[in-house]
């Protein structure tokens, strides 16, 4: 029987979305298998909150995850998740209490002790299992992403698959790097004989608190969960409110993989209400946070614990006279307008040498005209931004630029949270948009007289996440990269966080620490040393 009772209860809108997503997935799978008849696969995957995910739902409110079980909060309160496209309540999640946080922390502390004694290969095995379950259930998770954060359906599927790959990669990398330690000899330091053998290994920190942002809720959650777990830590997840339901589905995949009770927990509720209690909780031994300025205030309040902060950016794209302008234009479109500009590494300001500015702006304009605008279910390039307050903020930046005389390459258009893509030319440094992160489909172009002017603009920003430079002269590119005060510089491509094993870090207000699989594992461990002291020097003879 293909149709279950909860399936029939769901609305026609949900049905058609799931059908189109399933159809998309099944067609993809069929193509990969060389199978032209994909109809048999259409209902293979269930919808959000159904099938294997029914346990995570209580009526119309999603449960939170604690002690290996799905629970309803004693608060009796829920938090509404508004669909950015329809602006109606799409889902509800539990508003967890401080007592529930305390309980989760207590269990996380105790579960971590036995997890740290679980052989590394077994930890890796469980992670591989979770990755497989996650990828098998990409449809319902992607469906939640579409509804909660208006991410285009195709990109939502990509996010889930990428997350499964990240978990597997992390398991493999963990087995390699955590299986190795160092052996040091004392006589290399002046004044010492060879009387001390130092053995080092990496040990877990304890309880890791993971707080991802709305724009990649699943991917940026697993980029914290997987390194924490492989390294022998326990994990408490506080998902973003927009994105919480996708995260709860993802956590259920870890549950189904069979991780020990209490090792992973997921506390839901508004960050503004339970955030401080979580981040200042004495049981937390490490915070891995991705988001906006909230991260700066967390880092001021958190105690003496390692912090991994991946915050905002104002990624500059510096374009030289000799650049391949077609390549630049496609990268500006991809970098500036993918997921409607709601990416930390989106191109957020174009700094182009005056002599080629007219030509570049024309090329970008032509490509902007081809961007599709509309529902995420239809894979439109530009979809509604995450919230009304976000749309209002973007509009504020646009109006400031208008008042101060920026050139509008398109007419400014907004319906609800949907903002049409907009290129603003002749932006000057006195305009807010030259410095602030719109997190929307609005891109400023500043015309510069020299490369130095571009570098100075980039370095005058409070942010320092990524940047990019377009030129055919690799020697110039390297000099510019070295001069840009950002965590990464891309040469001849738009900024990007992936591939997920590359180091990824921000300077200044863009963050503390470094991400990327290896760096995250290292950040979530401490070095432990054991020194063997010999009564007399001993030199190994050749
Ligand atoms: P945000 O408003 O800072 O929220 C991020 C997370 O913090 C959410 O889970 C939020 O929960 C939670 N939170 C809110 N107040 C909190 C508090 N007092 N204590 C603890 N947690 C709290 O950011 P966002 O709007 O979701 O994401 C957009 C920002 O993230 C942009 O600035 C973007 O550049 C940045 N970002 C950076 C990277 C990177 O790797 N550098 C990657 C992606 C995004 P609620 O949702 O419940 O409020």
Boltz pocket constraint, residues with backbone or C-beta under 6 A from the ligand:
constraints:
  - pocket:
      binder: B
      contacts: [[A, 211], [A, 212], [A, 213], [A, 214], [A, 215], [A, 216], [A, 238], [A, 239], [A, 240], [A, 241], [A, 242], [A, 269], [A, 270], [A, 271], [A, 272], [A, 274], [A, 275], [A, 276], [A, 279], [A, 290], [A, 291], [A, 292], [A, 293], [A, 294], [A, 295], [A, 298], [A, 310], [A, 311], [A, 312], [A, 313], [A, 343], [A, 344], [A, 345], [A, 437], [A, 439], [A, 465], [A, 506], [A, 510], [A, 511]]
      max_distance: 6.0
